[in-house]
Amino acid sequence: MRTIRYPVLPEQAGWTVEQLLRREGFSSRMLTALRKLPRGLLLEGEHIRTVDPLSPGQVLEVNLPEEEKRIPPCEIPVPILYEDEDVILYNKPAGMPCHQSGGHIYGTLSSVYAAHCAKTGTVTPFRAINRLDKDTTGAVVAAKNQFAAGKLWKAVRKRYFALVEGALPFPAGLIDLPILRERPLEMRRVVDPEGQEAKTEFHLLAQGDGVSLVGLVLHTGRTHQIRVHFSHLGLPLAGDLFYGGQEEPGLSHQALHCGQVTFPHVITGEQVTVAAPFPTGFLEVMARRGIPWREGLTDFSPAEDPAALPLFLRPCP
């Protein structure tokens, strides 16, 4: 059971339990669940109501409920890049979905997490805050409890890196083109004026033999957004056969990697930044195409005002 303790500060004198916890990010739904637990909310070891007032020097204890969801464990080793009592961060490999689906029952990241929980004696479902496509590699942040999930929702900032086929016309820009599912119930997406708004910020990091290494920031979160945008512009991702890319020896998937995430620490609020090392296949393609790895290669600064970037556009069909 996850226990969080909040010392009552002098400026919080007279606050109710609910007022303090709402300031700390607890939702009404979470508070309702805690009220029903005999040891959900304790003050100096004794049960307390959410309407009761607090005094400086007291310690409010919150015991989050355990939640169980049966998922078959998977022993595939996946690197853990960061872990604390509320968050775990994996460097997901290609070929591994984040969650179970009709076609993927075993070998998912949620099953890897289930195995981790079994070893550590914890009981909690897998709550991925950012999800990656099955064949996209890199950082996946997951919350270990409902409270952490609420704090991290829409608070994780991600940086992607891709190898695109061809040369970009300028060193940084914004792709602002709407995306639509090509046919109902099918996975493929296309740029279409009737689609949903989709904005991708890119920064050219290096150029090699027929490919460009780009750093990317998503300002919307559409399915396959990066892949669709660059394919539409005639610059498909290396290895992305689904969207018109060429096959790359040693790479069985699109060259797309979530290489860095930043998120607020669930308790302190301090920013946590974690880098996810590139997979071997990605690095091998870079080296073969004349982009050797070096320190600082992936450093770039996202635009303070993305709207001020040059627009990289090709008319919708």
Disulfide bonds with the S-S distance in Angstrom:
none
